[in-house]
Amino acid sequence: MNQLEKLENQSVYILREAYREFKSLCMLWSIGKDSTVLLWLARKAFFGHVPFPLVHIDTSFKIPEMIAYRDRLAAEWGLQMIVGQNEAAIAAHETYPDGRTDRIACCKNLKSEALKRTLSGEWPRRRFDHESRQYREDTNHEPYTGVIVGVRADEEGSRSKERYFSPRDRQNEWDVGDQPPELWNQFKTDFAPGTHLRIHPLLDWTELNIWEYIERERIPVTSLYFDQGNGKRYRSLGCYPCTKPVDSDARNVSEIIAELRSGKFANIAERSGREQDKEDGGSLETLRRDGYM
Amino acid sequence: MDNQQEQMNIVIVGHVDHGKSTVIGRMLADTGSLPEGKLEQVRLNCERNAKPFEYAFLLDALKDEQAQGITIDTARCFFKTAKRHYIIIDAPGHIEFLKNMISGAARAEAALLVIDAKEGIRENSRRHGFMLSMLGVKQIVVLVNKMDLVHYSQTVYDQVVAEFAAFLAQIGVEPQAFVPISARDGDNLAFRSANLPWYQGPSVLELMDGFRKEKDQAEQPFRFPVQDIYKFTAGGDDRRIFAGTVETGVIRTGDEVIFMPSGKRSTIRSIEGFNQPVRNEVGPGQATGFTLTTQIYVKPGEILCRGGESLPHQGGTFRANLFWMGKHPLIKEKKYQLKLATSRATVTLQQITKVLNSADLTAETDRNQVERHEVAECILKTAKPIAFDNSRDIEATGRFVIVDNYEIVGGGIITEAFADAGTLAAHELSRREFAWERTAVSQAEREDRYKQQAKFIVIAGGDGQFQKQVARTLEVELFRDGYSVYYLGMANLLSGLGADVKSRADERDEQIRRLGELAHIFTDAGQILITNIPELDEYEIDTLRTLNTPNEILVFDLGGQIFADNQPVQSLGDSVRDVEQAVSQMKAILRDRAILIEYFI
């Protein structure tokens, strides 16, 4: 069994385990390559179905093509698509692009806070209606207590320490020092009321594995990852004010793979285009302790 | 093609400060696996802070490393050789982090165990060696590090090797090799070293490439622990798929299969998958799904096996080696939850035969409990039968974890299966029947008065809501017809009599037990007690039947669940969808069987 098959089978096992154990389960979909691979793996695990909702946090600063791509796949694949947003902060312009906050506070407001309140059901959630192809306010306000997330251990230090099944307390806090043991394929799936679980089926994947798998399975990804005609492409997607494209003329998946395997990006960290990671050393760790993905 | 290569997980273990991080850091540097500028940056940092450079600094996920999006970490490091991809799992050396060490080692196919040549063998050198053997990591290379600090002395090295080899022999571990190294200087890691001319063996990297993948699991009997059963009818999909991962063996469409422990049989109709060509065969490691040629009812946790091959043990009493990580000790009489492959069962400690101090391997035999960080040989018993193998035969279905109060507190491997001495329900029955004070009113007198046979009626199969409507309607109709009848919903039981059952582990088992006892009281009083139970299986019917003895149970199956022939089940057939129709069918059966005695004035 080669590396990709082994990674795929392990991820499928974890997804099925999560679905078996959690009544109130959702999967985060950031529209990026990792969470799209995760979504594809869910279709693998459940034989073409995705039996739980997909949650997207829309900061309102996403590149428009990302949103179009999201809604196209939601319709084509019959996904239960849920969208959450920090409407108040956006309306009040309490954001970095509006010049009212720094980058970290902006991430905290538009992502962490929005995510926390969307998962808990405190804030309105909009659900994709497949008949009208419109989003309508979701009548279900139940909290999601199991959340599947596409983080990879190779992304940065704090993610490398994650478990496949990682508990968070009521405040969404993560106790890095006291994580549950994971033996063989037995994970922490029993939990006290009030606990949240983050499930990480992609921990052992690298950026290169992700692209190799996209190629093998022919998974559709947004064209933002490819040379936009100006010698630039996005290596990682986020909000447009804080995510910069990299210099690259890769026009398709196999050219990206060549670039990562032995080309110009073979030894350069993926998130080097993310400005928010550079402020306040360790900011991502700070954000993640507080619920950031 | 790169992704055609295999991947191997290797754990690195050893006592605190014996040099694990330096080994990994140096290995990453020497194989060109570090991101651009990383090494220079750490060197610069060291200069700035006026401290000597150490390769270990590469591994410490410092705050500023993360800010720069560095891809190195302490928990999992990635690198590759011409032969394969490696994930190096760094396991903490400190005793408080033993559970982290075990988590790391449990994922590994091979291990590097580091010993400081100067300091010699320490507590964790032994403990980790023992844990590796318990976890089934059979390929071990021992690195005798910091040879530079002992002037590359062969005598010192030979002493460490002799002493540690003797220890490993005691616990049945045969390391593949010992290598003298200096991780700081890179001696014998990626490259052979001129500092150690007396060592003629391979480098650490060569030894790693020499680790073999697991022995051919395709040759072993087929084991497919059922993880879940899917039917996505709402998505327009009528397939009923048994999902899981093949642990060992190979199976093909058309093969006969046996589910254990229930013993139900069927045949593989198809191997299901998404975005893949049609397959007629699957083997070890594949996460897959099957449809069967017949409708049978089994729950997740059963092991699907292949007809004609050796089957797993079926029962619940076994001897195991286990290590304990719980804050509270492992004690007798307490109920824990056992997770073995995909099955879950309530388990209790029956007997401790030996407790080993994992640091020095001294054994104690007269212990009543197992403390944190201890390893014990003991006998465990599950409340209901499960299927399992001896871990020597098949690892994946021969090892388990124990859960207490939501936490994984122990892990172990099964070393011997025992024949079961009857079920728990049978024990309880004999105890109760011995003590029961009989009423002076006979059953016949009650039948005559109530014009009915006392009976415990369970509505099973079909959808839970439908079950409940049918059960409640049956109660109302029988009552209005003049019979003595009572409906007891499981929800009422859960929030009332069963409200003290706190542990999720034995919730269902305990509720079934209480229901059985309650049914016994009702039927002893000559009543008809009606309830409905979703997802009822044969084992639970047996428990209820046993506990309700000497009175009788009758299960009405509303469809979808196919029970074995020897069960007290009346099937109403798959077509029953209407409450009135179901109730009138049931009443007809009750009259036919003279459970409802019709009388005329």
Interface residues (C-beta under 8 A of the other chain):
Chain A: M1 N2 Q3 L4 E5 K6 L7 E8 N9 Q10 V12 Y13 R16 E17 Y19 R20 R43 K44 A45 F46 F47 G48 H49 P51 G78 A153 D154 E155 E156 G157 S158 R159 S160 K161 R163 Q179 P180 P181 E182 L183 W184 Q186 K188 D190 F191 A192 T195 L203 D204 T206 L208 N209 E212 R216 E217 R261 N267 I268 A269 E270 R271 S272 R274 D277 K278 E279 D280 G281 G282 S283 L284 E285
Chain B: D2 N3 Q4 Q5 E6 Q7 L34 P35 E36 A61 L62 K63 D64 E65 Q66 A67 Q68 G69 I70 T71 I72 D73 T74 A75 R76 F78 H85 I87 K99 N100 I102 S103 A106 R107 L135 Q227 D228 Y230 F232 G235 D237 R239 I241 A243 G244 T245 E272 G273 F274 N275 G285 Q286 A287 G289 P300 M325 Q337 K339 A396 R399 F400 V401 V403 Y406 E407 I408 G411 R504 A505
